[in-house]
Amino acid sequence: MAHDYTGNNAIWLVLTEEITMTHTEIILLVTAMLGLGLFCHYLDAKYQWQLSAWFYGKPVNPFKKTEQANSQTSAQKDAEIAALKERIAVLEKIVTEPAYELNLELNKLRN
């Protein structure tokens, strides 16, 4: 129940009932907040949106991807692809050698 008190062009609202939350409501509220926080961190990791920094008050645009992180990862990916291509070429040489094929045939005959 609330009572209105007016005076000097101001309205004061006085609550006479106490507002309480049940244990279930508190648990649901905390769970929802944690879930939203984890979802924001997931979006940060997957799309580099920087939502967490934005929520913590850092002056960043949460939807602008960082170019430095993208170029750094693409350079690392290019180096890894080049290394894997070299390994594949070495393995192809080993497998296509006549001595390797002869060794496989001998092993089949032994077993």
Buried (B, 14 or more C-beta within 10 A) or exposed (E): EEEEEEEEEEEEEEEEEEEEEEEEEEEEEEEEEEEEEEEBEEBBEEEBBBBBBBEEEEEBEBEEEEEEEEEEEEEEEEEEEEEEEEEEEEEEEEEEEEEEEEEEEEEEEEE
